[in-house]
Amino acid sequence: MTDRLIAGFLFAFFVGITAICVPIGLVMLTRGKAVQLLVLFKGFSVWESGILATAAVLGIVLGIDRSAELLGHLWGTEEPRRTELTVGLWVFFIAIASLSYWIAGKRHGI
């Protein structure tokens, strides 16, 4: 049971890092300003909590090996057996980041 709790913690930690890097990458790709990045993270904190909770539960359920494989899909270090899973994970993160940016932009007039 301890290994599953460790897997949940590690999976949530590394998914959190990935989730933070996606909006930073989006702002850099769109040549955004630093102020826009700060506004983005105001709206992103709500989504980040849900993503981390989901990742922790998935890590506990999947275990260390399968969690590491799923992270490999996100980071491109694993040869995907199903490329639609990798694409789906990235679409999910980009959609969350874009939605957060849109919500925060509406709220702050950016």
Secondary structure as UniProt FT lines:
FT   HELIX           2..29
FT   TURN            30..31
FT   HELIX           34..75
FT   HELIX           83..108
//
